[in-house]
């Protein structure tokens, strides 16, 4: 009887821990991977949506082409650009990080995204920021699916991309809950 009760308590604690924050890299192969970060955030879905759209305020500058996330903009409407522009000498440099595929205010923002080292690879990436209200809590789920030719060697990049995405999602959660990403 005590063993069953202890097992049930342990299972319950694991379930609660999983509800608070969960990261998963799955379907890893040389031709693709899926990264998922899911957690509960202390905010209404509309506030989470607003935070998505303020991307330069929570994105880490170390993961930008210019070294300054403030050079990024996000037009959160279908076809909109997650772009970056910065001065190099007397010229203007620029990069596209992604294009908006779906914008559902208060619910989801989906982009066709080529982040970091994936930009120069023959791959397709779909990055989805989703939020839902369930059981009295707001759940944030960020999924990045990347696929390409087997010679792209995506299995070798999956862990590093997961690390960067995990950092960004933690910064997003902090920004949503405190107004500051750090």
Secondary structure by P-SEA (a helix, b strand, c coil): caaaaaaaaaaaaaaaaaaabbbbbcccccccbbbbbbbbccccaaaaaaaaaaccccccccccccccccccccccccccccbbbbbcccbbbbbbcccccccccccbbbbbccccccccccbbbbbbbbbbbcccbbbbbbbbbbbcccccccccaaaaaaaaaaaaaaaaaaaacccccc
